[in-house]
Amino acid sequence: MTQPEVLLWSRLRRRLPDQPAFRRQHPLGPYILDFFCPAARLVVEIDGHRHGEPEQMRHDQRRDRFLMARGFAVHRIAASSVFEDVDEIADGLRVLAASMIGP
Protein backbone atom coordinates (compact mmCIF):
# COMPACT_ATOMS: atom_id res chain seq x y z
CA MET A 1 0.00 0.00 0.00
CA THR A 2 1.14 3.52 -0.72
CA GLN A 3 1.42 6.13 2.02
CA PRO A 4 -1.88 7.85 1.09
CA GLU A 5 -3.61 4.45 1.07
CA VAL A 6 -2.21 3.64 4.52
CA LEU A 7 -3.41 7.00 5.85
CA LEU A 8 -6.88 6.55 4.42
CA TRP A 9 -7.15 2.95 5.59
CA SER A 10 -6.29 4.04 9.13
CA ARG A 11 -9.58 6.00 9.03
CA LEU A 12 -11.76 3.67 6.96
CA ARG A 13 -10.97 0.54 8.93
CA ARG A 14 -12.71 1.99 11.97
CA ARG A 15 -16.17 0.58 11.66
CA LEU A 16 -18.71 3.14 12.75
CA PRO A 17 -22.25 2.20 13.77
CA ASP A 18 -24.73 2.39 10.89
CA GLN A 19 -21.93 3.06 8.39
CA PRO A 20 -20.94 0.79 5.51
CA ALA A 21 -17.74 -1.21 5.87
CA PHE A 22 -14.79 -0.90 3.52
CA ARG A 23 -12.20 -3.48 2.54
CA ARG A 24 -8.68 -2.76 1.35
CA GLN A 25 -6.71 -4.43 -1.41
CA HIS A 26 -9.79 -6.37 -2.51
CA PRO A 27 -9.40 -8.66 -5.55
CA LEU A 28 -12.05 -8.33 -8.24
CA GLY A 29 -11.57 -10.02 -11.59
CA PRO A 30 -8.05 -9.32 -12.82
CA TYR A 31 -7.70 -6.25 -10.55
CA ILE A 32 -6.81 -5.42 -6.97
CA LEU A 33 -8.98 -2.55 -5.74
CA ASP A 34 -7.46 0.01 -3.38
CA PHE A 35 -10.69 0.13 -1.34
CA PHE A 36 -14.07 -1.50 -1.80
CA CYS A 37 -17.44 -1.10 -0.12
CA PRO A 38 -19.42 -4.22 -1.05
CA ALA A 39 -22.76 -2.95 0.26
CA ALA A 40 -22.58 0.12 -1.99
CA ARG A 41 -20.73 -1.62 -4.85
CA LEU A 42 -18.29 1.27 -4.59
CA VAL A 43 -14.67 1.04 -5.72
CA VAL A 44 -12.27 3.71 -4.45
CA GLU A 45 -8.95 4.23 -6.19
CA ILE A 46 -6.20 6.51 -4.91
CA ASP A 47 -4.35 8.04 -7.84
CA GLY A 48 -0.74 9.13 -7.48
CA HIS A 49 1.28 11.12 -9.98
CA ARG A 50 1.69 8.14 -12.36
CA HIS A 51 -2.03 8.19 -13.09
CA GLY A 52 -1.50 11.30 -15.21
CA GLU A 53 0.79 9.45 -17.62
CA PRO A 54 -0.84 8.38 -20.92
CA GLU A 55 -0.19 4.64 -20.52
CA GLN A 56 -1.50 4.60 -16.96
CA MET A 57 -4.53 6.65 -18.00
CA ARG A 58 -5.40 4.08 -20.66
CA HIS A 59 -5.02 1.28 -18.10
CA ASP A 60 -7.27 3.15 -15.63
CA GLN A 61 -9.90 3.67 -18.33
CA ARG A 62 -9.93 -0.06 -19.21
CA ARG A 63 -10.17 -0.94 -15.54
CA ASP A 64 -12.99 1.54 -14.92
CA ARG A 65 -14.94 0.23 -17.94
CA PHE A 66 -14.50 -3.35 -16.70
CA LEU A 67 -15.79 -2.45 -13.24
CA MET A 68 -18.66 -0.24 -14.40
CA ALA A 69 -19.82 -2.89 -16.87
CA ARG A 70 -20.29 -5.15 -13.85
CA GLY A 71 -22.34 -2.61 -11.92
CA PHE A 72 -19.64 -1.07 -9.74
CA ALA A 73 -19.22 2.67 -9.24
CA VAL A 74 -15.63 3.89 -9.41
CA HIS A 75 -14.51 6.90 -7.39
CA ARG A 76 -10.98 8.18 -7.98
CA ILE A 77 -9.20 10.40 -5.47
CA ALA A 78 -5.90 12.18 -6.00
CA ALA A 79 -3.25 11.08 -3.52
CA SER A 80 -2.49 14.74 -2.86
CA SER A 81 -6.08 15.20 -1.60
CA VAL A 82 -5.57 12.44 0.94
CA PHE A 83 -2.47 14.23 2.25
CA GLU A 84 -4.37 17.52 2.44
CA ASP A 85 -7.25 16.24 4.60
CA VAL A 86 -7.52 12.51 5.12
CA ASP A 87 -10.35 12.84 7.63
CA GLU A 88 -12.48 14.81 5.18
CA ILE A 89 -11.82 12.21 2.47
CA ALA A 90 -12.75 9.32 4.79
CA ASP A 91 -15.90 11.04 6.00
CA GLY A 92 -16.89 11.87 2.43
CA LEU A 93 -16.43 8.26 1.34
CA ARG A 94 -18.62 7.03 4.19
CA VAL A 95 -21.35 9.50 3.23
CA LEU A 96 -21.06 8.57 -0.44
CA ALA A 97 -21.24 4.84 0.28
CA ALA A 98 -24.20 5.26 2.63
CA SER A 99 -26.06 7.33 0.00
CA MET A 100 -25.53 4.57 -2.56
CA ILE A 101 -27.04 1.93 -0.29
CA GLY A 102 -30.19 3.89 0.52
CA PRO A 103 -32.55 3.52 3.48
N, C-alpha and C positions, 0 to 999 in steps of 0.2 A: 504494500500500500504506500502511496505517496504521502508526504507530510500533510497536504490539505485533506486527504481522505482520512488519515488518522485523526486529525482535529475534528472533522465532522462526525466520524464514527464515535468519538468520545462523547458527543452529545446525543446522537441518534440511538445509541445502544441503551440509553436509559429509557426504560419502558414506562410511559406515563399512563395513568388510568384514563380509559376511554380514548386513547390515541392509538392509531395503527402502528404496528411493529415494522421495523426495517431489518433487512439482512444485509450483510456486506459480502462482497466477492462471491456473488451468487451465480452459479453456472446456468445458462439458458441457451440451448442449442449450441452453436459453435462459439459462443461468447461468454465472457465472465463480466458480469455487471458490477459496477462500483457499489451501488446500493439498489435495493429492490424492496418494494412494499407489496407483498402478494395480494393483500386485501384490496388495494387500490389499482393493482396491475400497473404500478408506477415504477419506471426505471429512472434512476438518477445517475448521471455521469458527470464526473469532475474533469474539466478540460484544462490541461496545462498548456504551455506555450506551443508544444508540438501540434496541437489540434488546429493551429492556423496554417500549417503547411499543406500544400495541395494534395499530396499523397494521403496524409492522415485525414484530411477533410473528405476525400473520396471514400476512405474506409469507414469513417463515421456515418456518412450518408447511406452506405450499403447496410451497415449495422442498424441504423435507425429504421430504414425501410423494412428490414427483416423483422424487427421487433413490432413495429406498427402494424404490419400485415397480420400479425398474430394477436392483435388486440391490446398491445401494451402501449402506454403513453411514455414518451421519452422526454426527460427534463435535463437539460445540460446547464451546468454552472461553471463559470470560470474559476479556476483555482485561486486567482487573485481575490475574488469576491469572498471566498472562504477565509482567506487571511484577514480581510478587512473586517468582517463581523460574522464569525462562525455561529454565534448564538442566533442571530437574525436568520441566517440561512437554515439552520436546523428547525427553528420555530416555523419558518415559512414552508418548509417541506412537510412538517406535520400537519399544518393547516391545509396545504394542497392535497395531501393524501386523504385526509378526513373528508374534504369536499368531494373527492372522487368516489368515495364509498357511499355517501349519502346517509340519510337517517335510518 
